[in-house]
C-alpha cells in the first residue's frame, strides 16, 4: 500500500480520482474543480492516490505543515470499502510522525456514529473545541464538524494554530 501524489491535472488518473471525490462527498464539502486544480501545485498540498500495488483504491487529500498533517478529505472506492484500505491509509499518514488532524460530521446518525467509531478504533481522539468549517462555496455557510486527532488530543494553542491555517491557507482560494 502506498500513496501516489498528483501535482498536475495531466496525471492519467486525475479525472478518475475527481469522480471518486465528487461521489464521496456532498457538494457543500467539495472544492470547485478550479479551486482543486489551482492548489495541486501548492507544496503543502497532497492530492494523493491510495494504491494497492498498481490498483487505485482511494484518495487522501491532505496538507502538511511543520507540525501537523490536516486531512481535508479521505475516501475509499465504494466497491472496496470494508477491506481495511481506510485503516491502511491512516497508518500511512501516521507514519509521517506528526500530529494528524481531521474533521468528521457530528455523530448524530448511524453513518456518522460508525465513522467516528472507525477513527477511534484507529487511535484518533475527539477534541472538545466547537468547530465551524469555512464554506467551500459563496452560496453556503460554514458547517459544524468535530475535530479529531492522532495520536493524541490537541491543546487549545494547537487548535488555534490549526484553525488559522485552515482559514488562511487551506481555504484561502476555495471561494473562486
N, C-alpha and C positions, 0 to 999 in steps of 0.2 A: 504494500500500500504506500502511495506517495502522492504529493501534491505536484501539479504541473502549473506553473504560473503563466498567465496570459497577460501580455503587456501591450497588445495591439488587437484591434478588431479584425485583423487579417488572419488570425490564427484559424486553422481549419475547423476547430470545434467551438469557436466563439458563438456562432448562431445557435448551435445545439445547446450550449450552456445557457444562453439567454432564454431559450424556450423553457428549460427546466426552472430557471429563476422566475419567469413570468407565471409558470404553472404552480409554483410552490408558495408564492406569497401574494396576499391580496394587493390590489393596485395601490392603495394608500401607503403600503410599506415598501414600495419599489421605487428605485430611481427611474427617471425617464431614460430612454435609450441614449439620448445625447449626453446627459449627465454621466451615465455609466461609461460611455466611450471616452469622455473627457478626463476621467480620473484614472484610466488604465495606465497612463504614464507617470502617475504620482509614485515616487519611490516608496512611500509608506503604505500604499495600497496593494493588496494581494488579491487579484481575481484568480483564484486557484481551482483548477480541476482536481477532484479527488479521483485517483486512478487505482484500479486493481490490475496490476500488470499493464496491459495496453488498453484496458476497458475503462471508459468513463463511467463513474458511478455516482458522482455528486459534485457539489460545489462548496467551497469555503471562501467567502469574501470577507477579508479582514484587513485591519490597519495595524501596522507595527510601529510602536514608539520605543523609546529607550527603556521605558519601564513596564509597558503592558502591550498585549495584543487585544484589540477590540474586534470581536466577531460581529460584523454587521449582518451577515446572512450565512446560514448553513443549511444545506438541503441535500437529500439523497433522492435519486431517481425513484419514483413511486413503486415501480416493479421490483426494486432491490431493497426496499425498507425491511427492517427486522432481520437483517443478515449481518449485523454488527458493524456496518460501514460508518454509521454515525459515531459509535464508540471509538472506532479506529481513527476517525478524523479528529476527535477531541484529544486522543492520545498524541497524535502528531502535533497538534497545536501546543499541547502541554510540554512537549519536548523542547520548545524554544527556551524553557527555563524562566519565563516571565509570567507575571500575573495575566490570566486570561479573563476578559470581561465580555459578557454578552447580555442581551435583554430577551425576555420572554413576555408573552401576554400574561396578564394576571390569571392565576389558576381559578377559573370560575365554571368551567365545563369539563366534560370528560377528556377532551383532547388536550386542553391546556393543563389540566391536572396531570395527565400522563406525561406530557412534555417536561413539566417541572420535575416529576419523578425520575425521568431519564437523566436529566442533568445532575440531580442529587446522587443518583447511583454512580455517576461518573466523576464524583468528587467535587462538584460545584456547590456553593453555598449561596443562599439568598441574602441579599443585603437590605438593610432596613430603610433605605432612602426613598422618599417619594420621588418618582422619576417620570418626566414627560419627554418623550422623544420628539424632536422637532419634525415638522411636516416635510414630506418629500415633494409636495405639490402645493402651489399657491392657493388652490381652492380648498385645501384641507387644513385642519388644525393639528396640533401635536396630539399624540396619543399616549396614555399612561402605560408603562411597562415595568416589569420587575427586573432589577439588575442582579445578575448572578456572577460569581467569580470563582476561579480555581487558581491555586489550591486552597485559598483562604478568603475570608471576608476582606473587604476594603475599608480603610479608615475614612473618616469624613474628609480629610485633606486629599486622599487618593480619589474619592468620589468627585470632589470639586474639580480636580485636575482632569479626570475623565470627562466630566460634563463640559468643561471649557473646550477640550479637544473635540468632543462630539459637535458642539455648536460651531466652533470657529474653523475647524479643519475638515472634519468628515462631511458636515452638512454645508460647508462653505459655498459649494457651487451646485447644490442639489436643486435649487429653485431656478431652473433655466427657462 
